[in-house]
Amino acid sequence: MSQSLTLPTRRDEAYRYADLAALEPLWPVPVQDIRVAAGEQGALAVILDGANDAARDISIVIEDGAEFDLRLLNAGSAYGRLAVTVTLGKAAKFHLGAAQIAGGDQTVEIVTQVTHAEPDAVSTQVVRSVLGGHATGTYLGKVAVARGAIGTDGSQSIRAMLL
């Protein structure tokens, strides 16, 4: 996945609700590429909780029969953005468990795009947000199923609590 040097606009679906002014000094965001080999298992935990604004872009390819578990915590800085792109092979499994916690004038964002490229892949995404004060929290999730990817099972569960 290549990254443009030009800051995206709201016309780009993945940035429709983004705080572009906060993202600009962080741009371009380097992409972390992860590949899980066929039949293997992998996991990653990402925590954005520092005092500085932060953005992470993660691209994951899960090959045939492989599994990957991704945990995200977005909290702490004035601006935090996590973008995840996943491509699933045949009978691959992907699980995302994410939490966003923000207060005051913080802005937290999680954007996911999961593509079921082959048959029998399974994906689950669970995102929880707790927001207080004037905080803004967004989750933009897309599940795409390629033609011929029969037997696909994709689910999303998104909940938010405003304090």
Long-range contacts (C-beta under 8 A, 24 or more apart in sequence): 1-31, 1-33, 1-59, 1-85, 3-28, 3-29, 3-30, 3-31, 3-57, 4-28, 13-140, 13-142, 14-83, 14-111, 14-113, 14-140, 16-140, 17-109, 17-138, 17-140, 18-81, 18-109, 18-111, 18-138, 19-79, 19-107, 19-109, 19-136, 22-53, 22-78, 22-79, 22-107, 23-55, 23-79, 23-81, 25-53, 26-53, 26-54, 26-55, 26-81, 29-55, 29-56, 29-57, 29-81, 29-83, 30-57, 31-57, 31-58, 31-59, 32-56, 32-57, 32-58, 32-59, 33-59, 33-61, 34-58, 34-59, 34-60, 34-61, 34-68, 35-60, 35-61, 35-63, 36-60, 36-61, 36-62, 36-63, 36-66, 36-67, 36-68, 36-92, 37-63, 37-66, 38-63, 38-64, 38-65, 38-66, 38-89, 39-63, 39-64, 39-65, 39-66, 40-66, 40-67, 41-66, 41-67, 41-68, 41-69, 42-66, 42-67, 42-68, 42-69, 43-68, 43-69, 43-70, 43-71, 44-68, 44-69, 44-70, 44-71, 45-70, 45-71, 45-72, 45-73, 46-70, 46-71, 46-72, 46-73, 46-82, 47-72, 47-73, 47-75, 48-73, 48-74, 48-75, 48-76, 48-77, 48-80, 48-82, 49-73, 49-75, 49-76, 49-77, 50-76, 50-77, 51-76, 51-77, 52-77, 53-77, 53-78, 53-79, 53-80, 54-79, 54-80, 54-81, 55-79, 55-80, 55-81, 55-82, 55-83, 56-81, 56-82, 56-83, 57-83, 57-85, 58-82, 58-83, 58-84, 58-85, 59-84, 59-85, 59-86, 60-84, 60-85, 60-86, 60-87, 60-94, 61-86, 61-87, 61-89, 62-86, 62-87, 62-88, 62-89, 62-92, 62-93, 62-94, 62-121, 63-89, 63-92, 64-89, 64-90, 64-91, 64-92, 64-118, 65-89, 65-90, 65-91, 65-92, 66-92, 66-93, 67-92, 67-93, 67-94, 67-95, 68-92, 68-93, 68-94, 68-95, 69-95, 69-97, 70-94, 70-95, 70-96, 70-97, 71-96, 71-97, 71-98, 72-96, 72-97, 72-98, 72-99, 72-110, 73-98, 73-99, 73-101, 74-98, 74-99, 74-100, 74-101, 74-102, 74-108, 74-109, 74-110, 75-99, 75-100, 75-101, 75-102, 75-108, 77-106, 78-105, 78-106, 78-107, 79-106, 79-107, 79-108, 80-106, 80-107, 80-108, 80-109, 81-108, 81-109, 81-110, 81-111, 82-109, 82-110, 82-111, 83-110, 83-111, 83-112, 84-110, 84-111, 84-112, 84-113, 85-112, 85-113, 85-115, 86-112, 86-113, 86-114, 86-115, 86-123, 87-115, 87-117, 88-114, 88-115, 88-116, 88-117, 88-118, 88-121, 88-123, 89-117, 89-118, 89-121, 90-118, 90-119, 90-120, 90-121, 91-118, 91-119, 91-120, 91-121, 92-118, 92-121, 92-122, 93-121, 93-122, 93-123, 94-121, 94-122, 94-123, 94-124, 95-123, 95-124, 95-125, 95-126, 96-123, 96-124, 96-125, 96-126, 96-127, 97-126, 98-125, 98-126, 98-127, 98-128, 98-139, 99-127, 99-128, 99-129, 99-130, 100-127, 100-128, 100-129, 100-130, 100-131, 100-137, 100-139, 101-129, 101-130, 101-131, 102-129, 102-130, 102-131, 102-132, 102-135, 102-136, 102-137, 103-131, 103-132, 103-133, 103-135, 103-163, 104-132, 104-133, 104-134, 104-135, 105-133, 105-134, 105-135, 106-135, 106-136, 107-135, 107-136, 107-137, 108-135, 108-136, 108-137, 108-138, 109-137, 109-138, 109-139, 109-140, 110-138, 110-139, 110-140, 110-141, 111-139, 111-140, 111-141, 112-139, 112-140, 112-141, 112-142, 113-141, 113-142, 113-144, 114-141, 114-142, 114-143, 114-144, 114-154, 115-143, 115-144, 115-145, 115-146, 116-143, 116-144, 116-145, 116-146, 116-149, 116-152, 116-154, 117-146, 117-149, 118-146, 118-149, 119-148, 119-149, 119-150, 119-151, 119-152, 120-150, 120-151, 120-152, 121-149, 121-151, 121-152, 121-153, 122-152, 122-153, 122-154, 123-153, 123-154, 123-155, 124-154, 124-155, 124-156, 124-157, 125-155, 125-156, 125-157, 125-158, 126-156, 126-157, 127-156, 127-157, 127-158, 127-159, 128-158, 128-159, 128-160, 128-161, 129-159, 129-160, 129-161, 130-160, 130-161, 130-163, 131-160, 131-161, 131-162, 131-163, 132-162, 132-163, 133-163
